[in-house]
Amino acid sequence: MAQEKSTSTATEVSAQYNSISQALRTKKALSMDPYRVNIESWRPAEGNIALTESWLASTLEVSVNGSKILAYVALPSAHSYSIAGQISRSQRIFCHLPAIGTYVEFKRDTMLSFAESTRSVAKAKNDPGQKTVTAPMPCKVLSILKNNGDEVKSGESVMVIESMKMEVSIAVAAAGKFETTWKKGNAVEEGKVLCSVV
């Protein structure tokens, strides 16, 4: 039962990503009437427009299907790298919309920060005695660091996979004998068992 629970967590996160990706690839997401969204103006709330720090709070005028709305955007950081974003971190963005009387919090991800967050969510919800490791997303096996039957310790890296042009090290959560049916270069669908510990 614990195995099913941890497998379902990783599968859920991957399924959400894949359903969005599939809808965009098949243009199913575009089958409804499109919204026309234009950014009419974007100004720093205060300070010198030439200074990066001035853009941590800004005013944005957006038109949606011709109707203009005002939004106040804030990045909750005093660091100038927040503007450009960091490749390995997601970024929180707060947007206050006076027209609806509330704010909306967005999370901006790069491909690397999305993959990292997916891995950490799946790992956090996994049972510490988990005996199998499933592919969190479609991937390719780059290397297998252990042979079938080798003794492994909990937390030890056993495989390296590649997904979205990023290498991800796969570690086991339990001690025992390593087993896999995959070979270097194999393509693995999301949710498939990469390896197990018996």
Secondary structure as UniProt FT lines:
FT   HELIX           2..25
FT   TURN            26..27
FT   HELIX           28..30
FT   STRAND          37..44
FT   TURN            49..50
FT   HELIX           52..56
FT   STRAND          57..64
FT   TURN            65..66
FT   STRAND          67..74
FT   HELIX           81..84
FT   TURN            87..88
FT   STRAND          91..97
FT   TURN            98..101
FT   STRAND          102..108
FT   HELIX           111..125
FT   TURN            128..129
FT   STRAND          132..134
FT   STRAND          139..144
FT   TURN            148..149
FT   STRAND          151..152
FT   TURN            154..155
FT   STRAND          157..163
FT   TURN            164..165
FT   STRAND          166..171
FT   STRAND          176..179
FT   TURN            184..185
FT   STRAND          187..188
FT   TURN            190..191
FT   STRAND          193..197
//
